[in-house]
Amino acid sequence: MIFEHFALNVEKPIEAANWYVKNLEMKIVKGSTQSPFAHFLADKTGRLAIEIYKNESAQIIDFSSKHPLEFHFAFMVKNAEEIKNKLLSAGAKFVEELKPEDGSHLVMLRDPFGVPLQLCQRGVPMMDIEL
C-alpha cells in the first residue's frame, strides 16, 4: 500500500488551496471549480498528500478551536525562522516555538483558516528527503 492523500473539509477550499500554493510551495495536481471544490495538493516530491474541499453533507471542523496537538500538518523546512516570518507576513498566526536539545527548531502556527501547521527543522532528519 502507498499513502495517497489526507482530506480536509474546510469552509473556503479554493482560497485555502491557493494560500498553500503561494506560501507552502505546494502545487495543485487536481482542482475543481464546482462543488465540492476539491483540490489535491502535492509538495515538491510530487506525492499526493492533501485534499481540500467543502462538502456540505459533512461537518466542517472549526480547527481554530482545536488544540494543535489534536491535529496539524507538519512540513520539513531548512530554516524554520525564515519560513515562520514569511508565513506570519502572509496571514498565519503564531502558536508556539520549541528548540529541543537535539538541535531541532519546531514552530507551530495556524494558517489564515485556523488549520495548525508545524514547521520542522530537525536536528536529525526523520526522513531521507532532500529539501
Backbone as numpy.savetxt, mean C-alpha at the origin, in Angstrom:
# Nx Ny Nz CAx CAy CAz Cx Cy Cz
1.01 -23.68 -5.92 0.17 -22.49 -5.92 1.05 -21.25 -5.92
0.57 -20.21 -6.58 1.26 -18.92 -6.60 0.26 -17.85 -6.20
0.66 -17.01 -5.28 -0.20 -15.91 -4.83 -0.50 -14.98 -6.01
-1.78 -14.69 -6.24 -2.15 -13.80 -7.34 -2.44 -12.38 -6.86
-3.43 -12.22 -5.99 -3.75 -10.86 -5.53 -4.47 -10.88 -4.19
-4.48 -9.71 -3.59 -5.22 -9.44 -2.37 -6.18 -8.33 -2.73
-7.45 -8.43 -2.33 -8.46 -7.45 -2.76 -8.94 -6.60 -1.60
-9.20 -5.32 -1.91 -9.74 -4.37 -0.95 -10.96 -3.69 -1.54
-12.05 -3.69 -0.78 -13.25 -2.97 -1.16 -13.15 -1.58 -0.54
-13.03 -0.55 -1.39 -12.80 0.81 -0.90 -13.82 1.78 -1.48
-13.95 2.92 -0.85 -14.93 3.93 -1.27 -14.58 4.58 -2.61
-13.29 4.84 -2.86 -12.86 5.55 -4.07 -11.77 4.77 -4.79
-12.13 3.68 -5.48 -11.11 2.81 -6.06 -10.26 3.46 -7.17
-10.86 4.25 -8.01 -10.09 4.87 -9.10 -9.11 5.88 -8.53
-9.58 6.70 -7.60 -8.71 7.69 -6.96 -7.58 7.00 -6.18
-7.92 5.94 -5.46 -6.90 5.21 -4.68 -5.88 4.57 -5.62
-6.34 3.93 -6.67 -5.42 3.28 -7.62 -4.47 4.31 -8.22
-4.99 5.45 -8.61 -4.14 6.50 -9.19 -3.12 7.01 -8.18
-3.52 7.13 -6.90 -2.58 7.58 -5.88 -1.46 6.57 -5.70
-1.80 5.28 -5.71 -0.79 4.23 -5.55 0.18 4.23 -6.73
-0.34 4.45 -7.92 0.52 4.52 -9.11 1.47 5.71 -9.01
0.93 6.86 -8.69 1.73 8.09 -8.64 2.75 8.08 -7.52
2.40 7.52 -6.37 3.24 7.67 -5.18 3.94 6.42 -4.68
3.49 5.24 -5.09 4.08 4.00 -4.59 4.72 3.14 -5.68
4.92 3.75 -6.85 5.57 3.06 -7.97 4.82 1.80 -8.40
3.51 1.78 -8.16 2.69 0.66 -8.62 2.27 0.94 -10.06
1.85 -0.11 -10.76 1.32 0.10 -12.11 0.00 -0.66 -12.22
-0.92 -0.07 -12.96 -2.22 -0.71 -13.19 -2.04 -1.72 -14.31
-2.28 -2.99 -13.99 -2.16 -4.03 -15.00 -3.52 -4.40 -15.59
-4.57 -3.98 -14.91 -5.93 -4.16 -15.42 -6.81 -3.18 -14.65
-7.62 -2.41 -15.38 -8.48 -1.44 -14.72 -9.81 -1.34 -15.43
-10.82 -0.88 -14.71 -12.16 -0.77 -15.27 -12.78 0.57 -14.86
-13.47 1.20 -15.81 -14.17 2.44 -15.52 -15.65 2.18 -15.25
-16.03 0.90 -15.16 -17.41 0.53 -14.86 -17.45 -0.18 -13.51
-18.57 -0.03 -12.82 -18.75 -0.66 -11.52 -18.45 -2.15 -11.61
-17.64 -2.68 -10.73 -17.18 -2.17 -9.44 -15.83 -1.43 -9.51
-15.43 -0.97 -10.69 -14.22 -0.15 -10.87 -12.95 -0.87 -10.39
-12.87 -2.17 -10.67 -11.73 -2.97 -10.22 -10.45 -2.53 -10.92
-9.43 -2.33 -10.11 -8.10 -2.01 -10.59 -7.11 -2.98 -9.94
-6.35 -3.67 -10.77 -5.32 -4.58 -10.29 -3.98 -3.87 -10.41
-3.27 -3.79 -9.30 -2.00 -3.06 -9.25 -0.86 -4.02 -8.97
0.24 -3.81 -9.68 1.44 -4.61 -9.46 2.60 -3.70 -9.09
3.54 -4.25 -8.35 4.75 -3.49 -8.06 5.74 -3.68 -9.21
6.96 -3.19 -9.06 7.90 -3.24 -10.17 8.39 -4.65 -10.49
8.12 -5.62 -9.62 8.48 -7.00 -9.95 7.51 -7.60 -10.97
6.35 -6.93 -11.15 5.36 -7.41 -12.11 4.41 -8.46 -11.57
4.53 -8.76 -10.31 3.63 -9.74 -9.71 2.32 -9.07 -9.37
1.21 -9.69 -9.73 -0.10 -9.15 -9.39 -0.27 -9.21 -7.88
-0.61 -8.08 -7.27 -0.61 -8.08 -5.82 -1.86 -7.49 -5.18
-2.40 -6.38 -5.69 -3.51 -5.70 -5.03 -4.64 -5.46 -6.02
-5.85 -5.78 -5.63 -7.04 -5.39 -6.39 -7.79 -4.38 -5.53
-8.10 -3.23 -6.12 -8.85 -2.19 -5.43 -10.15 -2.00 -6.21
-11.27 -2.07 -5.53 -12.57 -1.96 -6.19 -13.60 -1.44 -5.20
-14.81 -1.16 -5.72 -15.92 -0.77 -4.86 -17.13 -1.63 -5.23
-17.43 -2.59 -4.39 -18.56 -3.46 -4.60 -19.62 -3.11 -3.56
-20.72 -2.55 -4.03 -21.78 -2.06 -3.14 -22.46 -3.18 -2.33
-22.30 -4.43 -2.77 -22.96 -5.53 -2.05 -22.18 -6.00 -0.83
-21.00 -5.41 -0.61 -20.19 -5.79 0.55 -19.83 -4.54 1.35
-19.54 -4.75 2.62 -19.17 -3.65 3.50 -17.84 -3.04 3.08
-17.76 -1.73 3.13 -16.49 -1.04 2.93 -15.95 -0.73 4.32
-14.81 -1.31 4.62 -14.21 -1.15 5.95 -13.68 0.27 6.10
-13.92 0.85 7.25 -13.34 2.15 7.56 -11.95 1.90 8.13
-10.95 1.82 7.23 -9.59 1.49 7.64 -9.02 2.52 8.60
-9.46 3.77 8.50 -8.93 4.80 9.38 -9.32 4.57 10.84
-10.34 3.76 11.07 -10.75 3.46 12.45 -10.10 2.18 12.98
-9.36 1.49 12.16 -8.72 0.24 12.55 -7.26 0.48 12.92
-6.79 -0.25 13.90 -5.37 -0.16 14.28 -4.53 -0.72 13.12
-3.43 -0.07 12.78 -2.60 -0.53 11.67 -2.04 -1.94 11.83
-1.99 -2.43 13.06 -1.50 -3.80 13.25 -2.57 -4.85 12.93
-3.83 -4.41 12.75 -4.88 -5.33 12.30 -4.70 -5.64 10.82
-4.26 -4.64 10.06 -4.08 -4.79 8.62 -3.20 -3.65 8.13
-2.26 -3.96 7.27 -1.49 -2.93 6.58 -0.80 -3.54 5.37
-0.48 -2.68 4.39 0.37 -3.06 3.28 1.79 -2.68 3.66
2.74 -3.56 3.41 4.14 -3.27 3.71 4.92 -3.24 2.40
5.73 -2.19 2.25 6.53 -2.00 1.06 8.01 -1.98 1.43
8.81 -2.76 0.70 10.25 -2.73 0.87 10.76 -1.43 0.24
11.60 -0.71 0.97 12.17 0.54 0.45 13.65 0.62 0.79
14.40 1.37 -0.01 15.82 1.60 0.27 16.01 2.67 1.33
15.16 3.71 1.29 15.34 4.85 2.17 13.98 5.24 2.76
13.67 4.71 3.93 12.36 4.93 4.55 12.12 6.40 4.84
13.13 7.13 5.26 12.97 8.55 5.58 12.56 9.36 4.35
13.24 9.11 3.25 12.93 9.82 2.00 11.52 9.52 1.51
11.14 8.25 1.51 9.81 7.85 1.04 8.74 8.36 2.00
9.01 8.31 3.29 8.06 8.85 4.28 7.74 10.31 3.96
8.77 11.11 3.76 8.57 12.53 3.48 7.82 12.75 2.18
8.12 11.95 1.16 7.42 12.05 -0.12 5.93 11.75 0.06
5.62 10.68 0.78 4.22 10.28 0.96 3.45 11.25 1.84
4.11 11.79 2.85 3.46 12.81 3.69 3.11 14.03 2.84
3.98 14.41 1.94 3.72 15.54 1.04 2.58 15.24 0.07
2.35 13.95 -0.19 1.30 13.53 -1.13 -0.02 13.21 -0.44
-0.13 13.53 0.87 -1.40 13.36 1.56 -1.48 12.20 2.53
-0.41 11.42 2.68 -0.41 10.34 3.67 -0.34 10.96 5.08
-0.74 10.18 6.06 -0.72 10.62 7.47 0.27 9.74 8.25
1.05 10.38 9.10 2.03 9.67 9.93 1.33 8.94 11.08
1.77 7.70 11.35 1.25 6.92 12.48 2.36 6.68 13.51
3.43 6.00 13.10 4.54 5.74 14.02 5.79 5.35 13.24
6.90 5.38 13.95 8.20 5.07 13.34 9.01 4.27 14.35
9.65 3.21 13.88 10.48 2.36 14.74 11.85 2.16 14.09
12.86 2.10 14.94 14.21 1.80 14.48 14.78 0.72 15.39
14.41 -0.54 15.12 14.90 -1.64 15.96 16.42 -1.77 15.89
16.96 -2.52 16.83 18.41 -2.69 16.93 19.03 -3.44 15.76
18.22 -4.09 14.93 18.78 -4.85 13.79 19.13 -3.95 12.60
18.99 -2.62 12.79 19.33 -1.69 11.72 18.17 -1.36 10.80
16.99 -1.88 11.10 15.82 -1.59 10.28 15.27 -0.21 10.58
14.50 0.31 9.65 13.76 1.56 9.83 12.36 1.28 9.32
11.39 1.23 10.22 10.00 0.89 9.88 9.13 2.11 10.13
8.35 2.48 9.14 7.49 3.66 9.24 6.06 3.24 8.92
5.14 3.55 9.81 3.73 3.27 9.57 3.03 4.59 9.22
2.33 4.57 8.10 1.56 5.72 7.62 0.16 5.25 7.29
-0.70 6.18 6.93 -2.00 5.87 6.33 -2.05 6.63 5.01
-2.54 5.94 3.97 -2.72 6.64 2.70 -3.85 7.66 2.86
-4.11 8.52 1.89 -5.16 9.53 2.04 -6.57 8.95 2.25
-6.71 7.64 2.05 -8.01 6.98 2.16 -8.12 6.19 3.46
-7.08 6.27 4.30 -7.10 5.62 5.61 -6.42 4.27 5.68
-6.03 3.70 4.55 -5.41 2.38 4.54 -3.98 2.47 5.09
-3.65 1.63 6.09 -2.30 1.67 6.65 -1.24 1.14 5.68
-0.14 1.86 5.60 1.00 1.49 4.77 2.24 1.45 5.66
3.04 0.43 5.51 4.29 0.36 6.25 5.45 0.40 5.27
6.42 1.25 5.57 7.66 1.32 4.81 8.69 0.51 5.56
9.29 -0.46 4.89 10.22 -1.38 5.54 11.61 -1.26 4.92
12.47 -0.56 5.60 13.89 -0.51 5.25 14.56 -1.46 6.23
14.75 -2.69 5.81 15.23 -3.75 6.70 16.75 -3.72 6.85
17.20 -3.92 8.07 18.63 -4.08 8.31 19.12 -5.36 7.65
18.31 -6.40 7.73 18.57 -7.67 7.06 17.34 -7.98 6.22
17.47 -7.91 4.88 16.29 -8.11 4.01 15.62 -9.47 4.26
14.28 -9.46 4.20 13.53 -10.71 4.36 13.48 -11.50 3.05
13.55 -10.79 1.92 13.46 -11.43 0.61 14.63 -10.99 -0.26
15.03 -11.88 -1.13 16.14 -11.60 -2.03 15.60 -10.95 -3.31
15.22 -9.67 -3.17 14.66 -8.92 -4.30 15.43 -7.61 -4.40
15.87 -7.29 -5.59 16.61 -6.05 -5.82 15.65 -4.88 -5.82
15.94 -3.85 -5.01 15.11 -2.64 -4.96 15.58 -1.64 -5.98
